[in-house]
Amino acid sequence: MSFKPANNIQDLQYFGEFGGVNPSISDSSTYTFLSAKTMFDTFEGNADGCYLYSRHSSPSNLYLGEALAAMEGTETANVAASGMGAITPALLQLCQAGDHIVSSRTIYGGTYAFLKNFIPRMQIETTFVDITKPDIVEAAINKNTKVLYCESVSNPLLEVADIPALAKIAKKHNLKLIVDNTFSPLSISPAILGADIVIHSLTKFINGSSDTVGGVVCGTQQFINDLRNVNDGACMLLGSTMDSLRAASVLKNLRTLHIRIKQHSKNALYLAEKFESDGLKTVYPGLKSHPSHELFKSMMHSDYGFGGMLTIDVGTLDKANELMELMQNNNLGYLAVSLGFYKTLFSAPGTSTSSEIPEAEQKEMGLSNGLVRFSIGLDDDIERTYQMMHACMKQLNILD
Ligand SMILES: Cc1ncc(COP(=O)(O)O)c(C=O)c1O
């Protein structure tokens, strides 16, 4: 694949307002106009390079958006105050009353809750499908379907979407394919594989320091203009705008993403192989036993590996909780939701990030109570980490 996402980030060049190597941070909510006519033109969307009001756009947010668009290979992007602040306006921009969405059933709990519980208030219905079965996906499409929605690697079951196949289906039925790429930045480039819109929760690997929430919608100039439109743009009108100071700090962290992702992936692969050979039920796209291992390989930029997320199943929720508490007490990471931090984070998705999904549905999709989701950290000595985790598992009789 000739598309090199990390080179695109490396090649960003800034000459700040005062020659700074970092662009100056725009610390203003509103902007002056030297002529009233220019203000009018800006409202109408006809004055490139002019800023109106920071809920619409601001220089710092545009810098971050352009960097993320370069990473994903889209024309442009719009940053938001959180991942949900990117997902919800993108869906609301594309759908209106009477429309229908086909979505993967294994997605982040908040997105699931929005589709299942919130958006039906606007008469927008969703059919949830097993995204790994393209024929089932296609069969769920009806004449009102507008959007096909999935995560490249799903939360928390780590199912892998066949993006080229889904893009083909979307094109055939004139739908927009939205891919949430939060779990696999750099490893997978959904837009290059045919997705129309790529979304990230920047909160996770991209920012990487667990100090803020943030989101982005990457897409065509036309779609991003639509989101920002002062009359009917969902980002502009719903107002989940990222703060400029945050945009500047996320941009700085983005520059080390390639180094971090390589280390997360290296560590996760090491642990997944060890856990699997210890006899634990382990799910990681880098394992040959993963049903979509070959598919992931066919879509990935191999330098960045299979990502930092893995799951193990320790049988029961009680065991999962005991294990997580013991690992935290032994300073192996934090019992916390979210992902992409320098330390390992672990949680039991059934009772945390996926608790919005009813228990019966969790069962049907294979989300068991004993599942522990790991976001593997940047540990320099992962062998030491493994030995300590192994000892915790032995102490709790999870391993003999
Ligand atoms: C895959 C995925 N998408 C979206 C989100 C939502 O992002 P945020 O918490 O930044 O709103 C999350 C959060 O956990 C996530 O894991």
The ligand as an SDF file (V2000), in Angstrom:
LIG
                    3D

 16 16  0  0  0  0  0  0  0  0999 V2000
  -14.6440    2.8450   19.7150 C   0  0  0  0  0  0  0  0  0  0  0  0
  -15.1240    4.0600   20.4400 C   0  0  0  0  0  0  0  0  0  0  0  0
  -15.7560    5.0240   19.7580 N   0  0  0  0  0  0  0  0  0  0  0  0
  -16.2100    6.1440   20.3620 C   0  0  0  0  0  0  0  0  0  0  0  0
  -16.0730    6.3410   21.7150 C   0  0  0  0  0  0  0  0  0  0  0  0
  -16.6240    7.5890   22.3410 C   0  0  0  0  0  0  0  0  0  0  0  0
  -15.6140    8.5240   22.5210 O   0  0  0  0  0  0  0  0  0  0  0  0
  -15.6080    9.6520   23.6650 P   0  0  0  0  0  0  0  0  0  0  0  0
  -15.5920    8.9410   24.9820 O   0  0  0  0  0  0  0  0  0  0  0  0
  -14.3690   10.4250   23.3660 O   0  0  0  0  0  0  0  0  0  0  0  0
  -16.8540   10.4490   23.4920 O   0  0  0  0  0  0  0  0  0  0  0  0
  -15.4050    5.3840   22.4680 C   0  0  0  0  0  0  0  0  0  0  0  0
  -15.2250    5.6130   23.9250 C   0  0  0  0  0  0  0  0  0  0  0  0
  -14.9800    4.7830   24.7130 O   0  0  0  0  0  0  0  0  0  0  0  0
  -14.9210    4.2130   21.8160 C   0  0  0  0  0  0  0  0  0  0  0  0
  -14.2870    3.2460   22.5010 O   0  0  0  0  0  0  0  0  0  0  0  0
  1  2  1  0
  2  3  1  0
  2 15  2  0
  3  4  2  0
  4  5  1  0
  5  6  1  0
  5 12  2  0
  6  7  1  0
  7  8  1  0
  8  9  2  0
  8 10  1  0
  8 11  1  0
 12 13  1  0
 12 15  1  0
 13 14  2  0
 15 16  1  0
M  END
$$$$
